[in-house]
Amino acid sequence: MKAPRGGAGDAARIDVLDSAGAVARRAAASIAAALREPGRRTLLLAVGKTMAPIYRELVRLHRAGRAPFARAVTFNLDELRVAAEDPRSFRSFMERHLFSRVRIAPKRIRFLNGVAEDAGAECARYEAEIGGLPPDLALVGVGRNGHVAYLEPGASVAPRTSLARLSEQTRRDLAAGGMRPVPREALTVGLETLFSARRILMVATGPEKAGAVAAALRGPVTARCPASFLSLHPRLEVLLDRAAARRLPAEVGGGGL
């Protein structure tokens, strides 16, 4: 993909809110609005500490009748190389924080099999499923090293769902969050998979994300910061709290750069 002539983020809508709680409420409201649109709704979802309060608010909206999941199909960005029932798995995270708390048919929940013997075949299966149900909305975070999904910094970014080796920074972050032991590999969607979404909602909160956010949104677009490629998506929306936005220009925050 070719970088834009301006800096990364020039076409993105960027909103800076007062707190992480405000970001979670705005993100959940955006997802709920997508779920209320007519027809089948396909979501591509993320996990992590940034996402937990979003799902908590989304559950609240669901129980208030404002976030219907009856017509929703969900995919997740990635899965660690562990069994689905392992408490470390992202499937377990989603069950704890969302799936067990809303009314959604199990057949509508699509996930990577982290322990598939043939990782390549499993990735191809998942890619084909997403290709048949292109996401209406992809919810993504950004890692401290600029990764998105588990597309880690490097010389290139995988275009399609594939096996990824986790960076030491990512593994340290997972360990700091209480995961022990930390797997060394994951299955993750690729950049073109992400770009198949009609709309991408990127969310980041906290001062530890400020460097990665600035690299992603101010450029250059580079595989050294995979999240920077998101700026090339025609419908990228970014929600930040003030701490995560502190390295961006002061004028950012009212709806674009």
C-alpha positions in Angstrom: 0.0 0.0 0.0 1.3 3.5 -0.9 1.6 6.1 1.9 -0.5 9.3 1.5 1.3 12.4 0.5 0.5 14.1 3.7 1.3 12.6 7.1 -0.5 9.6 8.4 -3.8 10.4 9.9 -4.5 13.3 7.5 -7.9 11.8 6.5 -8.8 10.2 9.9 -11.5 11.5 12.1 -9.8 11.9 15.5 -11.7 12.7 18.7 -9.8 13.4 22.0 -12.0 12.9 25.0 -11.4 13.9 28.7 -11.0 10.4 30.1 -10.7 6.7 29.3 -14.3 6.3 30.6 -15.6 8.8 28.1 -13.7 6.9 25.3 -15.3 3.6 26.3 -18.8 5.2 26.3 -18.3 6.8 22.9 -16.8 3.6 21.4 -19.7 1.5 22.8 -22.2 3.9 21.5 -20.6 3.7 18.0 -20.7 -0.1 18.0 -24.3 0.0 19.3 -25.3 2.3 16.5 -23.8 -0.1 14.0 -25.7 -3.0 15.5 -29.0 -1.1 15.1 -28.6 -0.6 11.4 -30.8 -2.8 9.2 -29.7 -6.2 8.0 -26.9 -8.5 9.2 -24.1 -6.7 11.1 -20.6 -8.1 11.1 -18.1 -7.0 13.7 -14.3 -7.6 13.9 -13.4 -7.3 17.5 -10.3 -6.8 19.7 -9.3 -7.8 23.2 -7.3 -6.2 26.0 -7.5 -3.8 28.9 -8.6 -1.0 26.6 -11.5 -3.1 25.3 -12.8 -4.4 28.6 -14.6 -1.1 29.6 -15.9 -0.8 26.1 -17.6 -4.2 26.3 -18.9 -3.4 29.8 -20.6 -0.3 28.4 -21.8 -2.2 25.4 -23.4 -4.8 27.7 -25.2 -2.0 29.5 -26.5 -0.7 26.2 -27.6 -4.2 25.2 -29.6 -4.6 28.4 -31.2 -1.3 27.7 -32.3 -2.5 24.3 -29.9 -0.2 22.4 -27.3 -2.7 21.2 -29.1 -5.7 19.6 -26.9 -8.7 18.8 -29.6 -10.9 17.3 -28.4 -10.1 13.7 -24.7 -9.8 14.6 -21.8 -12.0 13.5 -18.6 -11.5 15.3 -15.0 -12.3 14.4 -11.9 -11.5 16.5 -8.6 -10.1 15.3 -6.4 -12.7 16.7 -5.9 -15.7 19.1 -3.0 -16.9 21.1 -1.6 -20.4 20.5 -3.6 -21.8 23.3 -6.9 -23.8 23.6 -10.2 -21.9 23.5 -11.0 -23.1 27.1 -7.7 -21.9 28.4 -8.3 -18.8 30.6 -5.5 -17.0 28.7 -7.2 -17.4 25.4 -8.9 -14.4 23.7 -12.0 -16.6 23.3 -12.1 -16.8 27.1 -11.7 -13.0 27.4 -14.6 -12.4 25.0 -16.8 -14.9 26.9 -16.1 -13.2 30.2 -16.5 -9.6 29.0 -19.1 -9.9 26.2 -20.5 -13.1 24.8 -21.8 -14.6 28.0 -23.5 -11.3 28.9 -25.5 -10.6 25.7 -28.0 -12.5 23.6 -26.0 -13.8 20.7 -26.3 -17.3 19.1 -23.1 -19.3 19.4 -23.1 -20.0 15.7 -22.7 -16.3 15.1 -19.4 -16.2 17.0 -16.5 -17.0 14.7 -13.0 -17.5 16.2 -9.5 -18.8 15.2 -8.5 -22.1 16.6 -5.3 -21.3 18.4 -4.2 -24.9 18.7 -4.9 -26.0 15.1 -2.2 -28.4 14.0 -2.1 -26.9 10.6 -1.9 -23.2 11.3 -1.8 -22.3 7.6 -5.0 -24.2 6.8 -6.7 -22.7 9.9 -5.7 -19.2 8.8 -7.0 -19.8 5.3 -10.3 -21.1 6.7 -10.7 -18.0 8.8 -9.7 -15.6 6.0 -12.3 -17.2 3.7 -15.0 -16.8 6.4 -14.3 -13.2 6.8 -14.2 -12.8 3.0 -17.7 -14.1 2.9 -18.9 -11.8 5.6 -16.9 -8.5 5.2 -17.0 -6.6 8.5 -19.1 -3.5 8.8 -17.0 -2.3 11.7 -13.5 -3.3 13.0 -12.6 -2.3 16.5 -8.9 -2.2 17.0 -6.4 -1.0 19.6 -2.7 -0.2 19.2 0.1 -1.8 21.1 2.9 0.2 22.8 5.2 -0.8 20.0 2.7 0.2 17.3 1.3 -3.3 16.6 -2.3 -3.7 15.5 -4.0 -7.1 15.9 -0.7 -9.1 16.2 0.9 -7.5 13.3 4.2 -6.7 14.9 6.8 -4.2 13.8 9.3 -5.5 11.2 10.4 -5.3 7.6 6.9 -6.0 6.2 3.3 -6.5 7.4 1.4 -9.7 6.6 -1.5 -9.0 4.2 -3.8 -11.9 5.3 -4.5 -14.0 8.3 -1.3 -15.8 9.4 0.8 -17.2 12.2 2.8 -14.5 14.0 5.6 -14.6 16.5 5.0 -12.2 19.4 7.6 -9.5 20.0 9.4 -9.3 23.4 7.6 -6.0 24.1 4.2 -7.6 23.5 5.1 -10.6 25.6 6.2 -8.3 28.5 3.0 -6.3 28.2 0.9 -9.5 28.4 2.9 -10.7 31.4 2.4 -7.3 33.1 -1.3 -7.8 32.7 -1.1 -11.0 34.6 -0.8 -13.6 31.9 1.6 -16.5 32.9 3.1 -18.2 31.0 2.9 -16.0 27.9 2.7 -17.8 24.6 5.3 -17.0 21.9 2.9 -17.2 18.9 -0.6 -16.2 17.8 -2.8 -16.4 14.8 -3.8 -12.9 13.5 -5.7 -11.3 10.7 -3.6 -9.4 8.2 -3.6 -5.8 7.0 -5.7 -6.5 3.9 -8.1 -8.4 6.2 -8.5 -5.3 8.3 -9.0 -3.1 5.3 -11.9 -5.3 4.2 -13.9 -3.6 7.0 -16.2 -0.9 5.9 -15.2 1.2 8.9 -12.3 1.0 11.4 -12.6 2.3 14.9 -9.2 2.7 16.6 -9.2 3.2 20.4 -6.3 4.1 22.7 -6.1 5.3 26.2 -3.4 6.0 28.8 0.0 7.7 28.6 1.8 4.5 27.7 0.1 4.5 24.3 1.0 8.2 23.5 4.2 7.3 21.5 2.5 4.6 19.4 -0.5 6.8 18.8 1.7 9.7 17.5 3.7 7.3 15.3 0.5 5.8 13.9 -1.3 9.1 13.2 1.6 11.4 12.3 3.5 9.1 10.1 5.4 8.0 8.2 3.4 5.0 7.1 5.8 2.2 7.8 6.0 -1.5 8.7 8.0 -0.4 11.8 4.6 0.9 13.1 2.0 -1.4 11.6 -0.8 0.8 13.1 0.3 3.6 10.8 -1.2 1.8 7.8 -4.6 2.3 9.2 -4.4 5.9 8.2 -4.8 4.7 4.6 -8.3 3.4 5.3 -11.0 5.8 3.9 -13.1 5.5 7.0 -10.8 5.5 10.0 -12.2 6.9 13.2 -9.9 7.4 16.2 -11.0 7.8 19.9 -8.3 8.9 22.4 -8.2 10.1 25.9 -6.0 13.1 26.6 -3.2 11.0 28.0 -2.9 8.9 24.8 -3.2 12.1 22.6 -0.5 14.1 24.5 2.1 13.8 21.7 -0.3 14.9 19.0 -0.5 18.6 17.9 -2.6 20.7 20.2 -5.3 21.4 17.5 -6.2 17.7 17.2 -9.4 16.5 18.8 -12.3 18.2 17.1 -12.7 15.8 14.2 -9.6 15.4 12.1 -6.1 16.6 11.5 
